[in-house]
Amino acid sequence: MRLSLDALETLDAIIESGSFARAAERLHRVPSALTYTVNKLESDLGVAIFDRSGKRAELTPAGHELLAQGRDLLRQAETLERRVKRVALGW
């Protein structure tokens, strides 16, 4: 699988925070680690997620779709984690 929850969390943090630098602070990583994650994701998928032609990197149409569907996957993963923990506790 070419997608990881980490990559989706990284993309979400970049968009929510408004920049790679603020997202790096939020995720307790260095900005270059986020850049690497995004570049690797773009390479693995064979699509541009960000348009870097302007002053700020903007999501491409493919990036918007990845973000929307990725957020759904992240919510589903969080729900799954909660359910597994409840089962483990005997609920």
N, C-alpha and C positions, 0 to 999 in steps of 0.2 A: 504494500500500500504506500502510495506516495504522500498521502496526507497524514499528519499527526495532530493530536490534540494540542501539543506544544506550539506547532506552527499556527494553528487556528487561534490559540490564546494570544500569541504574539501579534498577529494581524489585528485582532480585536483590540488589544491594548494600544496599538499604534493609532488606530482610528479614534478610539475613545479618548486618548490622551492628547491627540492633536499633533504629535511629533514622535520621532524615533527616540529622541533624548528623554522626553517625559515618560514615554512607555518603558524605556530601559530602567528609569528610576522606580517606576511602579512594579516592575517585574524583578527588581534587584539584579539587573544584568548591565553589562556595558553596551552602549549603542551599537558597537561593531558586531556584537553577538546577534542583535536583532536584524541588522543588515544582512548578516550571513544567513540567518534563518529564512528571511524573505527571498534572498537571491537563490538559495537552494530550492525553496518551494517553487519559485518561478521556473528554475531549470528543470526540476523534476516533472512539473506539469506541462512544460513547454509553452507557457503563456506569460504575458506580462501582467502582473497584478497592479503595479503602480506605473503611471505615466510620469516620468522624471524630466520631462522637457521644460517645465516651468520652474518658477522659484521654489514651489513646494511640490512634493510628490503627491499626486492625486490618484485615486483608484481608477482603474480602467473598468469597462463594463464587465469583464471577466472577474476583476477584483471585487466589484460590487456583488456579483453573484456568489463568489466564494465566501465573502463576509456574511452575507445573509444566510446562506445554507450552513456555513461554519458555525455561526452563532446558534443555530438550531441544534447542530450536533453537540456543541458544548453544553447546552441546556440538557439535552438527553443524557449526556455522560454524567452530569451532576446528579440528575434524577436517579440514574442507575447506581451511582455510588451511595446515595442515601438509602435506596432500597436494599442494597447488599448489606449495609451496616445494620439496618433494622432487622433483617433476617438473621444476621449473626447474633444480634442481641435477643432473639426470640420473639420478636414482634410478629 
